[in-house]
Amino acid sequence: MHSKALYSYCLAKPGAVEDYPFGPDVIVIKVASKMFALLSRRDGQDNLALKCDPNYSEILRKQYPSITPGYHLNKRHWNTVILDGSIPEQEIRGLIDHSYDLVYKSLPKRLRSGSGGDW
């Protein structure tokens, strides 16, 4: 899956917005001001950092060599996915969904869509 398609997939999530708090080289995608995805390029390779349940993180890191602990993030709760084509597109979409769901569920009820809250 191409990084532009991943970017579009992330932004299609309800309430998702892009931000650049770390400068122009890192696209941060948030819901209600909380990060759920970061797109960047390091060593000539596109990367996608995603929030992840710590137990699931360990499984993924063993299964895929291109999933590593979050670069410059909490390594227990974040993974960096090196977008080298080794992970199936559906798996990456599932990881984006998982990250978004973790962040969304942690939001106060008043901020979740359908609850009358503002993003």
N, C-alpha and C positions, 0 to 999 in steps of 0.2 A: 504494500500500500504506500502510495506516495505521501510525503509529508503535507502537501497542500490539501490532499483529501482528508487527512487526519485533522488538520486545522479546521476545515469546514465541518467535519463530523463533531468536533468538540464545540464549535460555536453554534451548532444546531440544537444543543441541549437547552432546555428552558432556563432563561435567565443568564445564560453564559455571555460573558463579555471579555474582550481582550484588554490587556494592560501591559505596561512596560516598566515595572518598578525597579528592574535590575539593569535598565539600559536598553538600547535598541536591538541588541543581539539575542535577547530572550523574550519570546512571546509567552506571556502568562495568561492563562484562561481561568477565569474565576466565575463563581456563582455567589451572589450576595457578598462580595468582597473577600471570599475565601478561595484560595487556589485549588484547582483540581487537575490542571495539566500545565506543563511548561514545554515549549518547543524551542530547541536551540541547535546549533551546529558546533561540533567540537572535533578537532582533528580530521576535518573534511567529511564528517559523517553527521547526518541528522539524528537527533535524539529527542525522545519524548519522555518526560518525567511524569509519573502518575502516582497518586496516593494509593495505598494498598493495605489490606489487612495484614498484619505482621506474619501470621501463620501461612497465609496464602503466598506472601512474598517469598518465603523460604522455598516453597514448592516450585514456584515459577523460576527462581534463580537456579535451582537444580535441573529443571527441565530445559531451560533455554540459556545457552551461554551469552546471548545478547541482552539478557536482562540482568542488570547489576544493581547494587545498592544505590540509592538516590545520590546523584552528584551534587554536592553542596546543599544537601537536604537531610532531614532526619532519616538515617539509613534503616531504621526499623519500620517506618511508615511510608517510605517512598521508594519507588524503583525507577531506574533509568532504563528505557527500552532503546537499544541501538537499532535504528531503522535500516537494517542491512538486507532485508528481504528474507531473513531466516524464520520469521514468525508469521504464520498465516494471518491474513487480513481480518478474518472473523475473530481470531484470538485477540488481536490488538483492539478491535472495536469493543470486545467484551471487557478488556482491561480499562478502557476509557469509561465504559458504563459503570464498572465497579468503582472507579475513582470518583466519578460524579456522584454516584449513589452514597458513598461514604460521607462526602462533604455535604451533600444535600440533606441527608438524615441528621447531620449534626447541627443544622441551622435551627434557630428558634422557630417554633411553629408559625409565628406571625410573619416570618420571612419566606416561608415556603409558598410557592405559587398555589393558587386556589384557596389560600387562607386570607386573602385580602391584603397581604403584605406588599411592600415595595422592594424591588431588587436593589 
